[in-house]
Amino acid sequence: MDKKIIDGASCNVIAGTHKGKSGIVRDLNTSKTGHLTITVVQENGVRFKTLAKNVVVI
């Protein structure tokens, strides 16, 4: 991973339910199981949560 996942970074989702979507990273959180989860806000304002391992920062 060359670029860090930080709040405000642009990203593309490359795996999981939301594969193919892109947006801005918001609200990083570590779950009880230790996985990093993020909220992605798309251009149209729609938000969704996904695992950080499913996104790549652009």
C-alpha positions as CSV (number, residue, x, y, z in Angstrom):
1,M,0.0,0.0,0.0
2,D,1.8,3.2,-1.2
3,K,-0.7,5.7,0.1
4,K,-2.1,5.8,3.6
5,I,-5.9,5.7,4.2
6,I,-6.6,9.0,5.9
7,D,-9.7,11.2,6.5
8,G,-10.3,13.2,3.3
9,A,-8.4,10.9,0.9
10,S,-10.0,9.9,-2.4
11,C,-10.4,6.2,-2.8
12,N,-11.7,3.4,-5.1
13,V,-13.4,0.3,-3.7
14,I,-11.7,-2.8,-5.2
15,A,-13.5,-5.6,-3.3
16,G,-16.6,-6.4,-1.3
17,T,-20.2,-5.4,-1.7
18,H,-19.4,-1.8,-2.9
19,K,-16.8,-2.9,-5.5
20,G,-16.5,-0.3,-8.3
21,K,-17.6,2.7,-6.3
22,S,-15.4,5.6,-5.3
23,G,-15.5,8.6,-3.0
24,I,-13.9,10.4,-0.1
25,V,-12.8,8.5,3.1
26,R,-14.5,9.7,6.3
27,D,-14.7,8.3,9.8
28,L,-12.0,5.7,10.3
29,N,-12.8,3.2,13.1
30,T,-11.2,0.1,14.5
31,S,-13.8,-2.6,15.1
32,K,-13.9,-5.0,18.1
33,T,-12.2,-7.6,16.0
34,G,-9.4,-5.3,15.1
35,H,-10.3,-4.5,11.5
36,L,-10.1,-0.9,10.2
37,T,-13.5,0.2,8.9
38,I,-14.2,3.4,7.0
39,T,-17.1,5.4,5.8
40,V,-16.9,6.4,2.1
41,V,-18.9,9.4,0.9
42,Q,-19.7,9.4,-2.8
43,E,-20.0,12.5,-5.0
44,N,-23.8,12.3,-4.8
45,G,-23.7,12.3,-1.0
46,V,-24.5,8.6,-0.5
47,R,-22.5,7.1,2.4
48,F,-21.5,3.5,2.9
49,K,-19.2,1.6,5.3
50,T,-16.6,-0.8,4.2
51,L,-13.4,-2.4,5.4
52,A,-10.2,-0.5,4.7
53,K,-8.6,-3.6,3.1
54,N,-11.3,-3.3,0.3
55,V,-10.2,0.2,-0.8
56,V,-7.2,1.7,-2.6
57,V,-6.3,5.4,-2.2
58,I,-5.9,7.3,-5.4
